[in-house]
């Protein structure tokens, strides 16, 4: 059965599908209105807390200023002290002055992380036409101190050959409930981690509409997977003794962690674009 796709930010903001216009600005104020009605709970659906003595040093929380505080809305990965990679749909037409990036934390309540302001961002030039170009580079100041323990840059997989049955790992602060839409969404404060497995694009196309070569898919058994709020975060794998980013959380189905794949922007297909905007 082919399934219509939904961007993995917030169903309360948008349930855009491939057939609908791209480039719709996300209504983050509506998201936070709904979130305030929830009781925060403890995971990515089916994931587990990152241990208290560990950090995921390449992971950042992208936060939006509302109600006199900054609040998490998307993930991202560190490219350099002044660059962060995320999904285009996270930042499209958002005011940079209301955005910030926090690095070096596992718990969103931790005030010891590094906070940098978003000065600007660039989204991929094809994003408004193709959701498969769901990638953006965020420019931040002051520069992050990449100490290699709590904060460090992430290497990128520069080969397009990431096929099926590859062991990968996802991290994020997205909803821990299968129904990522409000009012059933539940969001953790502690960073979640989920090991799972890629599938081939051919298999993915049998389950999801419109999957392209610029995307990579992953699938775990029912009850595990990315959900709303994980958008923009990194999908990584071990390669040659290093952790390398394979994908950026992009979209899935309205029912998170179902029997259908999660779809990621395939970073290897945007290697030149990333290099261009990393300088």
N, C-alpha and C positions, 0 to 999 in steps of 0.2 A: 504494500500500500504506500503510495506517495503521500508525503505529509507537507503541508504548507509550513513555511519557516517563520520564525519570530525572532527578532533581535533580542539578545540576552541582556537587556538592561532592566527595564521595568515595564511590566504589562500595564501598570496603571498609567504610565506616560504614553505608551505607544505599543500597538500590536501590528506593526508594519510587516507586510509580507512582500515577497519578490514582485508581485504584480502591482504593488502600490508605489507612489512616487518616492524616490530616495531623497535624502537631504532634508528631512523633517526635523525641526528643532525639538529636542526632548524637553518636556515640561517637568523640570526637576522640582519646582515648587509643589506641584500636585503629588509627586512621589513622596516628598517629605511630609505633606499633609496626611497622607495615608499611613506613612511609617509611624507618625506620632500616636496613632491609635492602637499600635501594637505593643505587646510586651516583648522586649528583646530576649531571645533564647539562644542557647548554645545550639550547622556545618554546611559550603558546597554540599549538595545532597549526597549522603552516604560517605562523606569524607571523615577525617578525624582531626582533632586539634593538633597543630604543630606543637611539639613538646615545649614546656616552659623554658628549657635551657637551650633552645634552638631558635635560629632566625632563618628566614628565607631572604638572603641579603639583596637579591635582585628585584624583589617584589616591592611595589609602592602602592599606597592608597591614594587615589585621586579624590579630593574632597571639595565640596561646594559650600559657600558661605550662605547660611540662611538661619533665621531665628537666633541671631547673635552668636553663631558658632559655625565651625567647619564640620561637615558631615560626609562620610564616605559615600561615594556613588559609583565608582568604577575602579578597576585595577590598572596596573601598568608595569613596565619593566625598565630598569635603568640601562641606558645606552652609553651615557657618559656623565660626568658631573653636572652638565647643564642640559641633558637631553633625556626624555622619557618616551617610550613607545607605548601606544595604547590604540584602542579602536576608534575609527573616525566617528562612529555614531555616539561615542561618549562626549565628544567636545564640539560637534558640529553646531556652529552659530551660538555657542555659549560665550558669555562675557569672560575673558581671561581674568579680569579683576576680581571675579568671585570664585576663582579656582585656586587650589593649592595642591602640592604634592607632599606626602609624608613618607619618608624612608626609614628603615631601621627599626621597625616595630613588628610584633606579632599580635599585639592586643591594641585595638583601636583606642582604648582608654589610656594607653601608655603615653605620657607627655614628654618622654625623653628622646623621641625620634627626631630626625632632621626634617624641618619643614621649609619648603621653598615655594616662592610665589610663581604662578604661571604668568610669564610675560607675553607669550604668544604661542600659537600652534599652527601647524600646516597639515591639512588633510590631503589624501591622495587626490590628484586631479580628476580621476575617473570615478570618485566615490558617488557623486550625485547621479550617475547613470548606472553604476554597477555596485551592488552591495558587496560583491566579492572583492572590491578594493577597499575593504573596511580597515583602514590603517591610518594612523596620524602620529606625527612627531610633536612633542610638547617641549617648549623651551622654558627653562626655569632659572631662577636666581633667588638667593645666592647659590653657588655651586655646591653640590653634595660632597661631603668628605667620604670618599670611597675607601674605608679602612680595611675592607676585605673580610670583616667579621659580621657586622650588622648591616653594612651597605657595600655593595660592589656591583660593577657592570655585568651584564649578561652577554655571553657570546651567542652568535646566531648560527644556526645551521645553514651553511652556504651550498648545500646540495638539495636539488629538488626531489631526490630519491628518498622520500619518506613514505613508504607504502603501507601495506597492512601488517598487522601483528607486531608493531613496534611498541615497546614499553615506554610510556610517557607519564608525566605527572602534572597535575593541575593544582594551583593554589589560588585562594581568593577568600573574600569576605561576603560572598553572595548568599542568597537564601538557602536555608537548610531543609526546606519543606518542598515536597514534590510539586505542590501548587504554588509556583513562584509568584502568581498574581495575588493581589490583595483581595480579600482580607486574610488570606491563609499564609502569606509569605512570612518567614521567620528568619531574622538576620543575626548572625553571631557577632561577637566582638573579637573573638580569637580567630586568627588566621587558620583556615582549613586546608588540608592537603589530601589529594586523591590520586593514587596510582591507577591508571587504566591503560587501554590499548587502542592503537589506531586501527582503522579498517581501510581498505582500498577505496579509491574514489568511485570505481565501478560499483562496488557494493553500496556505497553511500548514495549514489544516484538512484539506486533501486528503492531507497527509503525516503529520500528528501528531494524536493524539486529544485532544479537549477544549480546544483553543485558544479563548480568549475574547477579547472586545473590550478587556479590560484588559491584553492582552499584545501584543507586537510581535515579529515573526520576522525572522531574517536567515539568508541561505544563501550559501555560497561553494562553489566546485567542491570535489570530493573531495580531502581532504588539508589543508583549512583550516577553522578554527572554534574555538569555545570548548571547554574541557575541564575536567575535575575540578580544583578549586582556583581557577578563575576566578570562582566564585560570588560574587555581591554586587558585582562590579565594574561600572564604567559603560560603556554603549554610547553613543557621542556622534556628533554631526553638526555641520557648519558651518551656521549660520543667522544671516543678517544680520551677518556679520563676526565672530560670536562662536561659541565652541564651547559647545554645549548638550547636556545629557544627554537621551537618548531612552529608554534602558532600563537595567534592572538584570539582570545575568546570573542566570537562574533555572534552566532545565532544558534537557535535550536527550536524546540517546539514549545507550545504554551504549557504543556505538562512536562515539567523538568524531570530529568532522570527516568524517562520512559524507555521503551524498547527502541527508540529512535536515536540517531547519532547527534552528537554535538558537533558543530561546524566551526572551524577556526580559519582565520586568514593565514595562508601558508607563507611564512616570512621569507623563505628562500626565493620565492618568486618576486620579492620586492627588495632584494639585496642591494641593487644599484640605487633604488629610491632611498633606502635607509642610509646608505653611505653618503648620498648627496646632501641629506638634511642632518647628518651627524657632524659635519665640519663646522 
